[in-house]
Amino acid sequence: MADQQCLVIIKPDGLVKSLTGNIISMISETKLKIIASKIVRVSKELAESHYSELKGRLVEKFGKEKGEKMFEEVLRYIRGEFHTDRVMVLVYQGPDAIKRIREIAGKTNPEEAEFISIRGKYGRINSKTGVFENVIHVSDSKENAKKEIQLWFEPEELTDIIFPTKKQETKMDKIVWD
């Protein structure tokens, strides 16, 4: 079986509760290889891009007003307005990576997740916002994994070249060490 990639985000509630080690340890049981990781402050633009498909699903399911309000709460959550303004983003690679990590992560709704899963152990539903504080995001398909990895990482940030790349000359300001 060919290797597959999967994006994992340890969300702000996971960082503020110091669960990164526990979560990575649980995922390590899969014997998948980490090919990228970093800590990121999530901009509104990045959050909107990451959850671009969610807004339509929420509006369709709950109506325009409620769906848009729920979407804004999700953006506030991933941007760290309830906890910390950082997330840890990782790319795992190996056979059946998505399925294997999603099984360990558990169902999106922490109340429905098996108690031994990551979300079952560490997630909760925020009673003030109704947001699922489910500690972790895991890609749900090969297509979304590719889209998400390319959104969160530049090619040179990965230890393996997993998608086609090209060399492009750019001129941009860059912050460098003084």
Backbone as CSV, one residue per row, in Angstrom:
resi,resn,N_x,N_y,N_z,CA_x,CA_y,CA_z,C_x,C_y,C_z
1,MET,0.844,-1.188,0.000,0.000,0.000,0.000,0.887,1.248,0.000
2,ALA,0.533,2.206,-0.835,1.307,3.446,-0.943,1.122,4.310,0.296
3,ASP,2.136,5.098,0.563,2.038,6.023,1.693,0.978,7.077,1.431
4,GLN,0.364,7.504,2.496,-0.669,8.538,2.467,-0.269,9.591,3.488
5,GLN,-0.658,10.824,3.238,-0.361,11.907,4.168,-1.636,12.340,4.881
6,CYS,-1.445,12.897,6.076,-2.575,13.368,6.885,-2.129,14.586,7.685
7,LEU,-2.912,15.645,7.622,-2.642,16.829,8.434,-3.332,16.666,9.781
8,VAL,-2.604,16.975,10.839,-3.135,16.960,12.198,-2.890,18.336,12.803
9,ILE,-3.912,18.906,13.396,-3.768,20.170,14.122,-4.138,19.902,15.574
10,ILE,-3.197,20.169,16.467,-3.532,20.163,17.892,-4.003,21.583,18.179
11,LYS,-5.280,21.703,18.490,-5.949,22.996,18.572,-5.574,23.744,19.860
12,PRO,-5.983,25.020,19.955,-5.574,25.842,21.101,-5.876,25.227,22.473
13,ASP,-7.021,24.547,22.618,-7.328,23.947,23.911,-6.363,22.813,24.234
14,GLY,-5.866,22.113,23.221,-4.865,21.078,23.438,-3.537,21.643,23.888
15,LEU,-3.163,22.812,23.329,-1.910,23.448,23.727,-2.003,24.029,25.133
16,VAL,-3.092,24.723,25.430,-3.197,25.384,26.726,-3.307,24.363,27.865
17,LYS,-3.818,23.173,27.561,-3.925,22.117,28.572,-2.679,21.223,28.587
18,SER,-1.646,21.586,27.823,-0.393,20.814,27.731,-0.632,19.363,27.329
19,LEU,-1.470,19.160,26.322,-1.800,17.810,25.876,-1.006,17.364,24.652
20,THR,-0.117,18.205,24.152,0.597,17.864,22.917,1.355,16.550,23.045
21,GLY,2.065,16.356,24.139,2.813,15.120,24.332,1.902,13.907,24.383
22,ASN,0.799,14.014,25.122,-0.161,12.905,25.221,-0.740,12.564,23.848
23,ILE,-1.110,13.590,23.087,-1.728,13.377,21.780,-0.719,12.752,20.816
24,ILE,0.483,13.293,20.775,1.506,12.744,19.883,1.840,11.307,20.287
25,SER,1.887,11.031,21.582,2.142,9.663,22.043,1.046,8.708,21.579
26,MET,-0.205,9.145,21.664,-1.305,8.280,21.212,-1.206,8.020,19.711
27,ILE,-0.892,9.065,18.937,-0.775,8.888,17.490,0.456,8.039,17.145
28,SER,1.488,8.095,17.971,2.705,7.330,17.687,2.446,5.830,17.663
29,GLU,1.361,5.379,18.291,0.994,3.963,18.256,0.756,3.481,16.825
30,THR,0.465,4.393,15.914,0.210,4.024,14.517,1.502,3.696,13.769
31,LYS,2.647,4.084,14.325,3.968,3.897,13.688,4.104,4.700,12.397
32,LEU,3.281,5.747,12.245,3.398,6.638,11.098,4.570,7.586,11.321
33,LYS,5.090,8.137,10.243,6.244,9.031,10.298,5.780,10.487,10.274
34,ILE,6.327,11.303,11.173,6.084,12.745,11.134,7.042,13.331,10.107
35,ILE,6.493,14.046,9.115,7.357,14.662,8.103,7.337,16.187,8.163
36,ALA,6.551,16.745,9.083,6.552,18.193,9.293,5.828,18.499,10.600
37,SER,6.289,19.558,11.259,5.580,20.061,12.436,5.997,21.493,12.693
38,LYS,5.085,22.251,13.254,5.382,23.630,13.635,4.258,24.167,14.512
39,ILE,4.584,25.234,15.226,3.606,25.971,16.013,3.228,27.202,15.190
40,VAL,1.928,27.479,15.107,1.444,28.539,14.238,0.448,29.418,14.989
41,ARG,0.540,30.720,14.774,-0.548,31.638,15.143,-1.488,31.675,13.946
42,VAL,-2.755,31.443,14.183,-3.711,31.300,13.089,-4.359,32.641,12.772
43,SER,-4.110,33.140,11.579,-4.743,34.380,11.129,-6.197,34.091,10.757
44,LYS,-6.979,35.142,10.675,-8.380,34.979,10.279,-8.450,34.396,8.864
45,GLU,-7.559,34.858,7.980,-7.550,34.376,6.596,-7.234,32.875,6.538
46,LEU,-6.259,32.447,7.324,-5.895,31.029,7.353,-7.055,30.195,7.899
47,ALA,-7.675,30.662,8.965,-8.812,29.945,9.553,-9.968,29.847,8.556
48,GLU,-10.273,30.936,7.872,-11.354,30.935,6.889,-11.046,29.990,5.730
49,SER,-9.800,29.975,5.289,-9.414,29.062,4.210,-9.520,27.608,4.659
50,HIS,-9.035,27.340,5.849,-9.064,25.967,6.357,-10.496,25.445,6.475
51,TYR,-11.394,26.286,6.968,-12.783,25.875,7.192,-13.722,26.351,6.081
52,SER,-13.206,26.612,4.896,-14.014,27.203,3.817,-15.265,26.385,3.489
53,GLU,-15.190,25.074,3.540,-16.356,24.240,3.205,-17.360,24.155,4.355
54,LEU,-16.902,24.392,5.565,-17.761,24.255,6.741,-18.881,25.293,6.770
55,LYS,-18.577,26.512,6.374,-19.581,27.580,6.447,-20.848,27.198,5.692
56,GLY,-20.698,26.716,4.471,-21.856,26.321,3.665,-22.652,25.197,4.309
57,ARG,-21.943,24.215,4.891,-22.627,23.098,5.554,-23.410,23.581,6.767
58,LEU,-22.835,24.506,7.540,-23.523,25.020,8.726,-24.755,25.835,8.337
59,VAL,-24.621,26.682,7.313,-25.759,27.492,6.855,-26.865,26.584,6.338
60,GLU,-26.486,25.556,5.582,-27.473,24.630,5.034,-28.205,23.877,6.148
61,LYS,-27.461,23.473,7.167,-28.045,22.669,8.244,-28.846,23.501,9.246
62,PHE,-28.354,24.721,9.563,-28.952,25.491,10.655,-29.595,26.804,10.208
63,GLY,-29.543,27.139,8.935,-30.060,28.417,8.455,-28.962,29.467,8.451
64,LYS,-29.190,30.532,7.693,-28.169,31.550,7.466,-27.655,32.184,8.761
65,GLU,-28.549,32.715,9.575,-28.122,33.455,10.766,-27.380,32.558,11.761
66,LYS,-27.997,31.440,12.111,-27.382,30.546,13.092,-26.115,29.898,12.526
67,GLY,-26.148,29.486,11.262,-24.985,28.859,10.629,-23.785,29.785,10.582
68,GLU,-24.028,31.064,10.219,-22.926,32.031,10.173,-22.391,32.334,11.572
69,LYS,-23.264,32.387,12.560,-22.822,32.605,13.941,-21.959,31.437,14.418
70,MET,-22.398,30.222,14.115,-21.617,29.040,14.500,-20.250,29.046,13.804
71,PHE,-20.233,29.432,12.535,-18.975,29.491,11.790,-18.020,30.499,12.434
72,GLU,-18.533,31.651,12.826,-17.690,32.657,13.487,-17.123,32.124,14.805
73,GLU,-17.909,31.352,15.543,-17.419,30.754,16.798,-16.295,29.750,16.520
74,VAL,-16.436,28.968,15.449,-15.383,28.021,15.066,-14.099,28.778,14.729
75,LEU,-14.219,29.880,14.007,-13.044,30.701,13.674,-12.401,31.266,14.940
76,ARG,-13.225,31.752,15.858,-12.693,32.286,17.121,-11.959,31.192,17.900
77,TYR,-12.509,29.990,17.892,-11.913,28.856,18.608,-10.546,28.490,18.019
78,ILE,-10.473,28.270,16.717,-9.202,27.845,16.098,-8.157,28.966,16.166
79,ARG,-8.616,30.217,16.222,-7.689,31.345,16.324,-7.239,31.581,17.764
80,GLY,-7.818,30.834,18.700,-7.356,30.880,20.078,-7.979,31.935,20.951
81,GLU,-9.123,32.458,20.572,-9.742,33.513,21.381,-10.260,33.005,22.721
82,PHE,-10.397,31.676,22.878,-10.880,31.120,24.136,-9.740,30.563,24.990
83,HIS,-8.567,30.325,24.398,-7.485,29.645,25.106,-6.138,30.328,24.907
84,THR,-5.469,29.989,23.804,-4.177,30.553,23.443,-4.188,30.772,21.942
85,ASP,-3.345,31.662,21.468,-3.402,32.017,20.052,-2.499,31.146,19.178
86,ARG,-2.247,29.910,19.602,-1.374,29.028,18.839,-2.004,27.655,18.636
87,VAL,-1.557,27.000,17.565,-1.875,25.599,17.326,-0.581,24.894,16.939
88,MET,-0.552,23.581,17.084,0.567,22.779,16.586,0.057,22.016,15.381
89,VAL,0.782,22.143,14.277,0.372,21.509,13.026,1.421,20.464,12.648
90,LEU,0.960,19.275,12.309,1.861,18.182,11.951,1.380,17.509,10.679
91,VAL,2.323,16.930,9.946,1.983,16.088,8.812,2.538,14.703,9.101
92,TYR,1.650,13.729,9.070,2.026,12.324,9.243,1.970,11.641,7.882
93,GLN,2.813,10.616,7.728,2.848,9.884,6.472,3.001,8.387,6.742
94,GLY,2.280,7.608,5.962,2.391,6.160,6.049,1.145,5.506,5.494
95,PRO,1.125,4.170,5.476,-0.038,3.453,4.949,-1.305,3.777,5.739
96,ASP,-2.376,4.108,5.028,-3.691,4.359,5.650,-3.653,5.424,6.747
97,ALA,-2.801,6.420,6.592,-2.577,7.424,7.644,-3.873,8.078,8.110
98,ILE,-4.722,8.482,7.194,-5.946,9.203,7.555,-6.851,8.329,8.412
99,LYS,-7.134,7.142,7.939,-8.024,6.231,8.671,-7.457,5.912,10.050
100,ARG,-6.181,5.621,10.116,-5.571,5.215,11.376,-5.590,6.345,12.409
101,ILE,-5.295,7.571,11.975,-5.294,8.694,12.926,-6.721,9.071,13.314
102,ARG,-7.638,9.020,12.356,-9.030,9.366,12.675,-9.626,8.392,13.694
103,GLU,-9.239,7.127,13.629,-9.719,6.156,14.622,-9.234,6.528,16.018
104,ILE,-7.981,6.933,16.137,-7.422,7.315,17.434,-8.018,8.643,17.910
105,ALA,-8.305,9.553,16.966,-8.865,10.860,17.324,-10.284,10.734,17.869
106,GLY,-11.088,9.843,17.295,-12.479,9.699,17.731,-13.415,10.620,16.973
107,LYS,-14.686,10.496,17.251,-15.707,11.307,16.572,-15.521,12.787,16.884
108,THR,-15.928,13.633,15.933,-15.776,15.082,16.064,-16.432,15.620,17.328
109,ASN,-17.643,15.167,17.612,-18.351,15.580,18.823,-17.761,14.806,20.002
110,PRO,-17.097,15.495,20.930,-16.454,14.804,22.045,-17.408,13.948,22.881
111,GLU,-18.696,14.323,22.931,-19.666,13.536,23.698,-20.001,12.215,23.015
112,GLU,-19.752,12.134,21.711,-20.016,10.906,20.964,-18.755,10.067,20.768
113,ALA,-17.607,10.633,21.081,-16.334,9.937,20.879,-16.128,8.883,21.955
114,GLU,-15.501,7.767,21.564,-15.174,6.732,22.551,-14.270,7.336,23.614
115,PHE,-14.485,6.944,24.857,-13.745,7.558,25.962,-12.242,7.316,25.886
116,ILE,-11.793,6.308,25.137,-10.350,6.060,25.009,-9.719,6.830,23.854
117,SER,-10.541,7.509,23.042,-10.021,8.298,21.922,-9.503,9.646,22.434
118,ILE,-8.771,10.345,21.593,-8.238,11.663,21.958,-9.381,12.618,22.305
119,ARG,-10.377,12.694,21.440,-11.493,13.612,21.689,-12.355,13.157,22.861
120,GLY,-12.487,11.852,23.045,-13.242,11.328,24.174,-12.580,11.636,25.509
121,LYS,-11.257,11.561,25.537,-10.513,11.841,26.771,-10.430,13.329,27.074
122,TYR,-10.143,14.128,26.040,-9.748,15.513,26.274,-10.722,16.572,25.758
123,GLY,-11.709,16.186,24.953,-12.609,17.170,24.363,-13.764,17.527,25.272
124,ARG,-14.453,18.601,24.905,-15.669,19.026,25.606,-16.462,19.928,24.681
125,ILE,-17.705,20.144,25.020,-18.511,21.125,24.300,-18.574,22.359,25.180
126,ASN,-18.143,23.493,24.640,-18.136,24.736,25.394,-19.581,25.172,25.595
127,SER,-20.019,25.230,26.829,-21.419,25.543,27.118,-21.793,26.975,26.757
128,LYS,-20.821,27.887,26.724,-21.115,29.280,26.370,-21.279,29.463,24.870
129,THR,-20.437,28.778,24.077,-20.440,28.982,22.629,-21.098,27.851,21.857
130,GLY,-21.172,26.674,22.455,-21.669,25.508,21.733,-20.627,24.902,20.810
131,VAL,-19.403,25.422,20.840,-18.328,24.941,19.978,-17.783,23.629,20.536
132,PHE,-17.539,22.677,19.623,-16.875,21.434,20.013,-15.408,21.745,20.236
133,GLU,-14.968,21.786,21.477,-13.550,21.930,21.780,-12.988,20.517,21.778
134,ASN,-12.658,20.051,20.572,-12.320,18.650,20.412,-10.817,18.395,20.270
135,VAL,-10.004,19.368,20.623,-8.570,19.242,20.827,-7.757,19.008,19.557
136,ILE,-8.340,18.367,18.541,-7.542,17.938,17.399,-8.348,17.994,16.105
137,HIS,-7.666,18.351,15.032,-8.233,18.240,13.683,-7.422,17.182,12.955
138,VAL,-8.116,16.339,12.189,-7.463,15.320,11.376,-8.089,15.364,9.986
139,SER,-7.271,15.391,8.952,-7.796,15.365,7.577,-8.767,14.205,7.421
140,ASP,-9.814,14.434,6.606,-10.835,13.391,6.450,-10.788,12.660,5.108
141,SER,-9.908,13.100,4.197,-9.790,12.444,2.891,-8.431,12.800,2.292
142,LYS,-8.021,12.025,1.287,-6.748,12.324,0.602,-6.785,13.717,-0.014
143,GLU,-7.922,14.050,-0.624,-8.052,15.352,-1.286,-7.939,16.496,-0.291
144,ASN,-8.641,16.359,0.845,-8.569,17.407,1.859,-7.201,17.448,2.523
145,ALA,-6.564,16.300,2.699,-5.215,16.279,3.274,-4.264,17.082,2.395
146,LYS,-4.332,16.870,1.094,-3.460,17.607,0.167,-3.733,19.108,0.258
147,LYS,-5.011,19.472,0.204,-5.396,20.889,0.281,-4.912,21.512,1.592
148,GLU,-5.135,20.806,2.702,-4.774,21.331,4.018,-3.263,21.422,4.201
149,ILE,-2.537,20.406,3.784,-1.078,20.430,3.908,-0.508,21.595,3.107
150,GLN,-1.011,21.788,1.895,-0.523,22.890,1.060,-0.939,24.256,1.610
151,LEU,-2.009,24.305,2.369,-2.442,25.552,2.998,-1.551,25.903,4.193
152,TRP,-1.215,24.922,5.004,-0.502,25.161,6.259,1.020,25.133,6.124
153,PHE,1.553,24.470,5.086,3.003,24.309,4.954,3.499,24.723,3.584
154,GLU,4.711,25.258,3.554,5.444,25.473,2.313,6.193,24.176,1.999
155,PRO,6.482,23.893,0.731,7.157,22.632,0.390,8.448,22.390,1.168
156,GLU,9.246,23.439,1.381,10.537,23.260,2.061,10.403,22.971,3.557
157,GLU,9.198,23.085,4.099,8.990,22.787,5.516,8.764,21.290,5.773
158,LEU,8.577,20.527,4.726,8.374,19.085,4.857,9.693,18.358,4.605
159,THR,9.917,17.283,5.332,11.159,16.531,5.149,11.133,15.674,3.889
160,ASP,9.949,15.363,3.369,9.797,14.593,2.135,9.009,15.424,1.136
161,ILE,9.330,15.283,-0.138,8.529,15.925,-1.183,7.369,14.984,-1.470
162,ILE,6.164,15.436,-1.166,5.006,14.548,-1.267,4.052,14.940,-2.397
163,PHE,4.176,16.157,-2.892,3.356,16.631,-4.000,4.290,17.289,-5.011
164,PRO,3.863,17.380,-6.259,4.710,18.051,-7.260,5.014,19.492,-6.842
165,THR,6.234,19.915,-7.102,6.659,21.278,-6.790,7.288,21.894,-8.026
166,LYS,7.489,23.184,-7.976,8.199,23.887,-9.041,9.023,24.977,-8.394
167,LYS,10.056,25.380,-9.078,10.890,26.465,-8.586,10.336,27.763,-9.155
168,GLN,10.176,28.742,-8.282,9.603,30.015,-8.694,10.390,31.130,-8.032
169,GLU,10.805,32.098,-8.822,11.527,33.233,-8.272,10.523,34.194,-7.645
170,THR,10.827,34.617,-6.420,9.936,35.552,-5.738,10.756,36.698,-5.168
171,LYS,10.126,37.812,-5.033,10.739,38.960,-4.370,9.780,39.384,-3.277
172,MET,10.206,39.146,-2.039,9.356,39.524,-0.938,10.220,39.849,0.271
173,ASP,9.687,40.697,1.111,10.380,41.023,2.335,10.338,39.809,3.255
174,LYS,11.378,39.647,4.019,11.463,38.523,4.923,12.058,38.995,6.232
175,ILE,11.529,38.519,7.320,12.097,38.823,8.626,13.286,37.884,8.830
176,VAL,14.420,38.458,9.204,15.629,37.669,9.434,16.185,37.995,10.822
177,TRP,17.051,37.118,11.325,17.669,37.348,12.612,18.591,38.558,12.547
178,ASP,18.585,39.378,13.567,19.419,40.592,13.636,20.803,40.245,14.150
